[in-house]
Amino acid sequence: METKNYAAKIGTLIQETRQSRGMTQQELATALGTSQSAINRIEKGGQNISLDMLARISDVLSSPIVSLNQPGSITFRVEGGHKLSGHIVTKTSKNAAVALLCASLLNRGTTTLRSVARIEEVNRIIEVLNSIGVKTRWFNESDLEITPPARLKLEAMDIEAAKKTRSIIMFLGPLLHQYRQFELPFAGGCSLGERTVEPHLDGLKPFGLAVETVTGKYKASTSPLKPERTIVLSERGDTVTENVLMAAALNDGTTIIRNASPNYMVQDLCFYLEKLGVHIEGIGTTTLTVKGLRDINKNVEYAPAEDPIEVMSFIAAAIVTKSEITIERAPIEFLEIDLKFLENMGFVYEVSDEYTARNGRTRLVDITTKPSTLTASVDKIHPMPFPGLNIDNLPFFALIAATAKGRTLIHDWVYENRAIYLTELTKLNAKVELVDPHRIYVEGPTNWKPAEIVTPPALRPAVVILLAMLAAPGISTLRNVYSINRGYEDLARRLNSLGAKISVIRDITA
């Protein structure tokens, strides 16, 4: 789009919104501290408009220019340097929701999921499900009803939606018992380097799955088998474990899975499968014994548990802004090691008595952060499979280390690109030294300064940059925040409810 046309579209939107508010050009000009002639030029598309002015106009008009989760490119304008306060309720897990959506393909009955995270990753999976004949219906704002057809129309799959999510690989487990041949597009998602699917294929081979890789897709063929011996996963991965679990659920025998991930999203999947009638022993351990069913046709309801990664996001926001906030409904079992690391760095917090999540199984607490002075970790900080430090939480420790006195080594051995994205913090005046694609040194404390940054194509580093902007006095700009919306629901609005000042600006498209 040419700049002139872009400015004209913005001007027309401003004019229409102003008129709908019953406001004159002069009244708008007075509220903005500018002239009526300047407003006239803006509305006629004759004057370029800065992000700062656009945000100010949006504030005065309560304009739809400032909106969340709208189509098109979205920019965050962040006024940093403000302390946070108040309470925030943790949303349910994004990773659990994605696994449960895939697992609904096992069930010929209707699955109702309660309080589902309404994020872009979930939207992409729903688009794929709809395209192959699955009916979905949102109600009560965040509850989702899923009803499969008598037979899926795999040939009609929305390829573009499927390519945008890595979760498409988790269709293999549910489908291998139901179809002799099918195709799936290559998995997408965050740009975190080479992420092999071989552990998935290796874990599913005992069920009779064979996959040929052709241009842009996986071509699967099946010859239904019952595993003759214990399946030992070559990687203790969350999605690998989930894929094999789903295959085991439709195996009418006993499947033993070793080196399984006991992480939070795997446990949620196990709880859901139990509601379907699948018997599972060893939930929360690395050995799962699954007694599956030949056929599943049951109407069930399930409420996924809360997201520990979201909790850590808010903890990091509180630490970097030296704020006291209360994070409600935190799944403490999946945060204890992370909190222990923070304690050793000097983080002060309070924890409420435990209570139970809506699934009746997951332990929750409320966490209240206290303004803390941190020192660098003595040992390097690196992730491990649960119950170790959560792999998805590691980027937040880079941000936290930037607030701590001293030098911290962050070792992201899982993804070869993610550490590179964290060097973007240098634009906000952090001292981040890239050692290799897996390791960075972070030296603090940081005297944060505002900056304009294009959002990295990776969810957690993107959120880390946004949170750092909260600490930087002045105006920062974070452009094209789609990767954040993939994993967080209404993050800007929810941070604003705690006292942050984030304007959400939607680009005008042709």
Legacy VTK file of the C-alpha trace (Angstrom):
# vtk DataFile Version 3.0
C-alpha trace
ASCII
DATASET POLYDATA
POINTS 510 float
0.000 0.000 0.000
1.321 3.466 -0.824
1.928 5.813 2.097
-0.647 8.299 0.780
-3.392 5.660 0.665
-2.399 4.426 4.116
-2.659 7.945 5.566
-6.025 8.454 3.861
-7.450 5.290 5.373
-6.304 6.299 8.825
-7.682 9.808 8.325
-11.085 8.505 7.271
-11.221 6.187 10.283
-10.362 9.056 12.629
-12.961 11.333 11.040
-15.732 8.737 11.231
-14.912 7.904 14.835
-14.762 11.580 15.834
-18.136 12.273 14.235
-19.668 9.239 15.909
-18.555 10.709 19.252
-20.245 14.013 18.411
-16.917 15.843 18.576
-15.765 18.703 16.326
-12.293 18.985 14.827
-11.586 21.868 17.179
-12.636 19.854 20.249
-10.378 16.995 19.227
-7.528 19.427 18.564
-7.946 21.008 22.001
-7.894 17.593 23.696
-4.680 16.761 21.872
-3.005 20.124 22.337
-2.758 20.774 18.588
-4.543 22.931 15.992
-7.806 22.390 14.155
-5.962 22.723 10.846
-3.638 19.858 11.844
-6.637 17.642 12.578
-8.147 18.608 9.223
-4.946 17.601 7.395
-4.799 14.275 9.280
-8.405 13.439 8.399
-7.837 14.265 4.731
-4.741 12.052 4.616
-2.499 15.043 3.969
-0.250 14.591 6.981
1.836 11.655 8.138
0.878 10.532 11.616
3.269 9.129 14.210
2.504 6.139 16.410
2.536 8.463 19.401
-0.089 10.790 17.879
-2.169 7.811 16.709
-2.184 6.395 20.220
-3.153 9.780 21.717
-6.017 10.178 19.245
-7.132 6.646 20.060
-7.142 7.429 23.779
-9.288 10.543 23.273
-11.742 8.889 20.877
-11.734 5.356 22.385
-11.166 4.462 18.762
-11.246 0.970 17.211
-7.782 1.852 15.902
-6.698 0.705 19.306
-7.873 -2.867 19.565
-6.686 -6.354 20.388
-6.463 -9.461 18.263
-7.727 -7.868 15.056
-6.742 -9.023 11.575
-3.653 -7.434 10.113
-0.345 -6.422 11.606
-0.549 -5.271 15.221
1.891 -2.971 17.013
2.325 -2.381 20.751
3.221 1.144 21.897
4.604 0.862 25.423
5.006 3.717 27.886
7.500 2.196 30.291
8.709 3.048 33.748
5.463 2.417 35.649
5.069 0.111 38.629
2.451 -2.617 38.533
-0.071 -3.463 41.233
-3.226 -5.494 41.802
-4.394 -9.042 41.089
-4.326 -11.082 37.877
-6.020 -14.443 37.258
-4.001 -17.045 35.344
-5.533 -18.304 32.100
-5.672 -21.979 31.227
-2.763 -23.610 29.453
-2.200 -22.938 25.758
-0.192 -26.134 25.360
-2.858 -28.214 27.083
-5.594 -26.704 24.891
-3.728 -27.599 21.706
-3.170 -31.199 22.855
-6.823 -31.574 23.862
-8.034 -30.246 20.508
-5.933 -32.876 18.750
-7.088 -35.574 21.181
-10.748 -34.760 20.452
-10.177 -36.595 17.144
-10.041 -39.838 19.158
-13.642 -39.406 20.273
-16.691 -40.014 18.084
-18.777 -38.248 20.724
-18.870 -34.546 21.635
-16.067 -33.029 23.682
-16.733 -29.840 25.667
-13.673 -27.974 26.904
-14.138 -25.339 29.602
-12.257 -22.015 29.788
-10.119 -22.573 26.707
-7.385 -20.053 25.935
-8.621 -18.025 22.927
-5.265 -17.512 21.257
-3.974 -17.680 17.703
-2.447 -21.152 18.106
-5.820 -22.500 19.217
-7.553 -20.635 16.373
-5.241 -22.276 13.815
-6.000 -25.788 15.101
-9.734 -25.027 15.105
-9.481 -23.816 11.505
-7.818 -27.095 10.565
-10.464 -29.114 12.424
-13.298 -27.178 10.776
-11.802 -27.711 7.336
-11.858 -31.518 7.747
-15.477 -31.586 8.895
-15.278 -31.142 12.683
-17.960 -28.818 14.062
-16.865 -26.390 16.776
-18.924 -23.912 18.750
-17.812 -21.282 21.253
-20.211 -20.441 24.081
-19.969 -18.704 27.461
-17.108 -16.726 25.862
-14.408 -19.357 26.449
-16.106 -22.776 26.449
-15.673 -24.851 23.304
-17.839 -27.679 21.980
-16.221 -30.090 19.496
-18.289 -32.557 17.466
-16.610 -34.790 14.867
-18.264 -35.980 11.645
-18.856 -39.652 10.888
-15.697 -39.541 8.794
-13.104 -36.794 8.530
-12.496 -35.113 5.177
-8.717 -35.052 5.355
-8.414 -34.179 1.685
-10.098 -30.814 2.422
-7.608 -29.783 5.132
-6.789 -26.052 5.330
-3.108 -26.340 4.446
-2.268 -22.697 5.143
-3.660 -22.870 8.682
-1.917 -26.197 9.275
1.453 -24.825 8.149
1.275 -22.081 10.803
1.315 -24.489 13.723
3.770 -27.160 14.809
0.893 -28.908 16.561
-0.304 -30.438 13.284
2.251 -33.200 13.896
0.027 -34.333 16.791
-2.646 -35.450 14.333
-0.513 -38.537 13.633
-1.372 -40.307 16.896
-5.182 -39.919 16.686
-5.396 -40.677 12.957
-3.135 -43.710 12.585
-5.786 -46.149 13.878
-8.559 -44.612 11.778
-7.027 -44.313 8.295
-4.795 -46.597 6.231
-3.298 -43.634 4.361
-3.314 -39.874 4.955
-1.168 -36.768 4.461
-0.208 -33.870 6.713
1.695 -30.688 5.814
5.048 -29.941 7.380
4.796 -28.538 10.886
5.365 -24.783 11.413
5.098 -22.599 14.540
7.908 -20.589 16.127
11.218 -20.171 14.303
13.481 -21.871 16.809
15.820 -23.732 14.500
15.752 -27.317 13.331
13.256 -29.366 15.334
13.235 -32.954 14.145
10.014 -34.984 14.088
11.980 -38.250 14.195
11.178 -38.910 17.894
7.464 -38.734 16.980
7.859 -41.191 14.111
10.016 -43.523 16.180
7.489 -43.571 19.034
4.564 -44.251 16.690
6.270 -46.948 14.597
5.273 -49.773 17.033
1.608 -48.983 16.214
2.216 -49.615 12.504
2.828 -46.063 11.302
5.218 -45.449 8.412
5.868 -41.909 7.165
7.447 -40.859 3.897
8.623 -37.273 3.616
7.757 -35.716 0.270
7.759 -32.088 -0.838
6.065 -30.020 1.861
4.191 -32.876 3.519
4.280 -36.119 5.480
2.738 -39.071 3.637
1.567 -41.586 6.239
0.558 -45.215 5.782
-0.582 -47.574 8.522
-0.826 -51.297 9.110
-2.524 -51.573 12.512
-0.252 -53.240 15.039
-0.183 -53.670 18.787
3.153 -52.776 20.366
4.985 -56.021 21.091
7.134 -54.512 23.820
7.589 -51.404 25.939
7.949 -48.198 23.930
11.009 -46.243 25.021
10.877 -42.675 23.745
14.140 -41.405 22.276
13.304 -37.927 23.563
11.403 -36.968 26.732
9.434 -34.405 24.793
5.977 -33.121 25.681
4.416 -33.398 22.222
6.191 -36.700 21.521
4.688 -38.170 24.691
1.259 -36.772 23.790
1.382 -38.255 20.294
2.230 -41.729 21.597
-0.391 -41.411 24.357
-3.079 -40.658 21.779
-2.026 -43.638 19.683
-2.123 -45.827 22.794
-5.635 -44.600 23.652
-7.091 -46.385 20.592
-4.981 -49.498 21.034
-7.261 -52.069 22.689
-4.465 -53.540 24.716
-1.839 -52.350 27.171
0.900 -49.962 26.092
3.844 -49.139 28.353
5.634 -45.859 27.568
9.012 -45.139 29.191
10.982 -41.895 29.238
7.628 -40.128 29.002
7.304 -36.451 29.819
5.367 -35.880 33.077
4.880 -32.176 32.282
1.693 -30.198 32.852
0.183 -30.475 29.362
0.808 -34.241 29.308
-0.984 -34.585 32.640
-3.947 -32.597 31.294
-4.116 -34.941 28.297
-4.022 -37.969 30.608
-6.874 -36.589 32.720
-8.945 -36.031 29.555
-8.214 -39.537 28.229
-9.328 -40.979 31.558
-12.662 -39.186 31.114
-12.961 -40.969 27.756
-12.571 -44.313 29.521
-8.860 -44.905 28.903
-7.059 -46.296 31.974
-3.639 -44.730 32.678
-1.216 -45.567 35.467
1.839 -43.476 36.352
0.491 -39.988 35.596
3.133 -37.470 36.651
5.971 -39.992 36.234
8.220 -41.022 33.344
6.530 -44.421 32.932
2.933 -44.550 31.694
0.875 -47.734 31.424
-2.079 -47.195 29.103
-5.026 -49.571 28.684
-6.739 -48.295 25.554
-10.053 -48.864 23.843
-10.919 -50.138 20.363
-13.525 -47.401 19.969
-14.360 -44.213 21.886
-17.809 -42.648 21.603
-18.546 -40.608 24.678
-19.861 -37.115 25.420
-17.437 -35.580 27.924
-16.561 -32.287 29.569
-13.080 -31.292 30.696
-11.489 -28.137 32.124
-7.751 -27.784 31.365
-5.533 -26.519 34.171
-3.891 -23.117 34.408
-0.718 -22.180 32.530
2.561 -22.109 34.536
4.345 -20.264 31.719
1.860 -17.414 31.920
2.474 -17.263 35.659
6.208 -16.907 35.063
5.494 -14.138 32.541
3.746 -12.109 35.225
6.433 -12.910 37.801
9.068 -11.612 35.366
6.969 -8.487 34.729
6.796 -7.856 38.478
10.536 -8.420 38.985
11.659 -6.174 36.134
9.345 -3.327 37.272
10.029 -3.938 41.009
6.321 -4.337 41.662
4.014 -6.118 44.085
1.256 -8.060 42.327
-0.777 -11.151 43.162
-1.001 -13.895 40.535
-4.016 -16.077 41.227
-4.502 -19.746 40.288
-0.831 -20.620 39.755
-0.169 -24.381 39.253
2.542 -24.636 41.893
3.732 -28.176 41.047
5.100 -26.858 37.753
6.710 -23.735 39.210
8.540 -24.955 42.310
11.968 -25.433 40.709
11.747 -22.121 38.839
10.826 -20.326 42.062
13.722 -22.026 43.857
16.149 -20.565 41.293
14.599 -17.127 41.838
14.787 -17.489 45.632
18.503 -18.174 45.338
18.854 -14.952 43.324
17.073 -12.947 46.039
13.458 -12.948 44.862
10.964 -12.392 47.691
7.370 -13.631 47.419
4.461 -15.088 49.369
2.393 -18.184 48.565
-1.186 -18.891 49.679
-2.565 -22.206 50.866
-3.165 -24.739 48.087
-6.515 -25.359 46.410
-7.651 -27.474 43.463
-8.132 -26.573 39.797
-11.423 -27.182 37.973
-10.077 -30.510 36.685
-10.045 -31.734 40.295
-6.389 -32.786 40.063
-3.974 -29.859 39.632
-2.735 -28.004 42.763
-3.101 -24.199 42.642
-1.848 -21.305 44.800
-1.849 -17.513 44.700
1.629 -15.953 44.450
2.294 -12.406 45.670
5.533 -10.853 44.430
7.563 -8.368 46.484
9.978 -5.720 45.131
13.325 -7.488 45.274
17.004 -6.778 44.708
18.487 -9.715 42.816
22.017 -10.998 42.361
23.293 -13.123 39.508
22.900 -16.873 39.740
26.068 -18.607 40.950
25.427 -21.558 38.657
24.437 -21.383 35.016
20.701 -21.400 34.374
19.549 -24.110 32.015
16.289 -25.954 31.424
15.515 -29.615 32.013
12.498 -31.818 31.394
9.954 -31.649 34.208
10.493 -31.535 37.164
13.502 -29.417 36.150
13.400 -25.735 35.213
10.776 -25.364 32.501
12.174 -25.084 28.977
9.577 -22.451 28.035
10.456 -20.358 31.094
14.160 -20.072 30.320
13.851 -16.828 28.254
12.258 -15.108 31.259
15.375 -15.873 33.248
17.425 -13.929 30.695
15.231 -10.897 31.377
15.394 -11.448 35.135
19.190 -11.847 34.977
19.353 -8.434 33.292
17.894 -6.924 36.488
20.296 -8.813 38.777
23.707 -7.603 39.934
26.454 -9.629 38.317
26.959 -11.923 35.333
24.683 -14.883 34.574
25.180 -17.681 32.048
21.979 -18.780 30.300
22.292 -22.109 28.465
19.406 -22.907 26.098
20.557 -26.336 24.932
17.154 -27.232 23.442
16.815 -24.617 20.665
19.727 -23.348 18.649
18.106 -20.025 17.653
16.225 -18.869 20.722
19.275 -17.476 22.535
20.055 -15.379 19.465
16.636 -13.715 19.668
17.338 -12.756 23.290
20.186 -10.514 22.117
17.432 -8.107 21.005
17.404 -6.999 24.646
20.588 -5.048 23.860
18.428 -2.561 21.954
16.828 -1.760 25.321
20.329 -1.273 26.826
20.730 -4.727 28.364
24.206 -6.268 28.319
23.777 -9.583 26.503
26.783 -11.419 25.079
26.145 -14.239 22.615
28.630 -17.063 23.204
27.177 -19.480 20.634
23.654 -20.305 19.324
22.820 -21.915 22.665
24.505 -19.707 25.294
24.396 -16.084 26.380
25.971 -14.111 29.218
23.706 -11.484 30.772
25.169 -8.785 32.998
23.065 -6.557 35.210
21.582 -4.512 36.603
20.317 -2.781 33.461
19.558 0.886 33.029
16.674 0.247 30.655
16.124 2.598 27.714
13.216 2.672 25.215
13.570 1.351 21.670
11.667 0.376 18.552
11.878 -3.363 17.832
10.296 -5.780 15.364
8.909 -8.755 17.273
11.039 -11.920 16.954
9.279 -14.918 15.339
9.417 -16.848 18.609
6.793 -16.608 21.344
8.750 -16.422 24.603
11.582 -14.107 23.432
8.881 -11.807 22.018
7.147 -11.589 25.403
10.493 -11.037 27.128
11.098 -7.960 24.979
7.612 -6.626 25.745
8.181 -7.045 29.485
11.564 -5.320 29.266
9.822 -2.371 27.593
7.621 -2.056 30.697
10.758 -1.244 32.664
12.227 1.251 30.174
11.121 4.843 30.970
9.779 6.512 27.838
8.030 5.247 24.713
8.972 1.918 23.129
7.415 0.342 20.053
7.059 -3.400 19.410
5.960 -4.078 15.834
4.037 -7.044 14.395
3.177 -8.918 17.596
1.493 -11.950 15.996
3.932 -14.340 17.689
2.766 -13.037 21.096
-0.892 -13.476 20.209
-0.102 -17.097 19.276
0.377 -17.936 22.921
-1.283 -15.234 25.055
-4.848 -14.049 25.286
-5.314 -10.285 25.675
-1.840 -9.866 27.158
-1.642 -6.106 26.625
-5.062 -5.497 28.171
-4.269 -7.733 31.145
-0.936 -6.027 31.802
-2.756 -2.701 31.569
-5.149 -3.907 34.288
-2.067 -4.063 36.545
-0.984 -0.517 35.689
1.053 -0.966 32.506
0.479 1.516 29.692
0.333 -0.371 26.390
-1.552 0.926 23.381
-2.474 -1.615 20.740
-2.380 -0.239 17.218
-3.803 -2.166 14.307
-2.337 -1.493 10.897
-4.790 -0.488 8.209
-4.743 -2.938 5.304
-5.841 -2.439 1.744
LINES 1 511
510 0 1 2 3 4 5 6 7 8 9 10 11 12 13 14 15 16 17 18 19 20 21 22 23 24 25 26 27 28 29 30 31 32 33 34 35 36 37 38 39 40 41 42 43 44 45 46 47 48 49 50 51 52 53 54 55 56 57 58 59 60 61 62 63 64 65 66 67 68 69 70 71 72 73 74 75 76 77 78 79 80 81 82 83 84 85 86 87 88 89 90 91 92 93 94 95 96 97 98 99 100 101 102 103 104 105 106 107 108 109 110 111 112 113 114 115 116 117 118 119 120 121 122 123 124 125 126 127 128 129 130 131 132 133 134 135 136 137 138 139 140 141 142 143 144 145 146 147 148 149 150 151 152 153 154 155 156 157 158 159 160 161 162 163 164 165 166 167 168 169 170 171 172 173 174 175 176 177 178 179 180 181 182 183 184 185 186 187 188 189 190 191 192 193 194 195 196 197 198 199 200 201 202 203 204 205 206 207 208 209 210 211 212 213 214 215 216 217 218 219 220 221 222 223 224 225 226 227 228 229 230 231 232 233 234 235 236 237 238 239 240 241 242 243 244 245 246 247 248 249 250 251 252 253 254 255 256 257 258 259 260 261 262 263 264 265 266 267 268 269 270 271 272 273 274 275 276 277 278 279 280 281 282 283 284 285 286 287 288 289 290 291 292 293 294 295 296 297 298 299 300 301 302 303 304 305 306 307 308 309 310 311 312 313 314 315 316 317 318 319 320 321 322 323 324 325 326 327 328 329 330 331 332 333 334 335 336 337 338 339 340 341 342 343 344 345 346 347 348 349 350 351 352 353 354 355 356 357 358 359 360 361 362 363 364 365 366 367 368 369 370 371 372 373 374 375 376 377 378 379 380 381 382 383 384 385 386 387 388 389 390 391 392 393 394 395 396 397 398 399 400 401 402 403 404 405 406 407 408 409 410 411 412 413 414 415 416 417 418 419 420 421 422 423 424 425 426 427 428 429 430 431 432 433 434 435 436 437 438 439 440 441 442 443 444 445 446 447 448 449 450 451 452 453 454 455 456 457 458 459 460 461 462 463 464 465 466 467 468 469 470 471 472 473 474 475 476 477 478 479 480 481 482 483 484 485 486 487 488 489 490 491 492 493 494 495 496 497 498 499 500 501 502 503 504 505 506 507 508 509
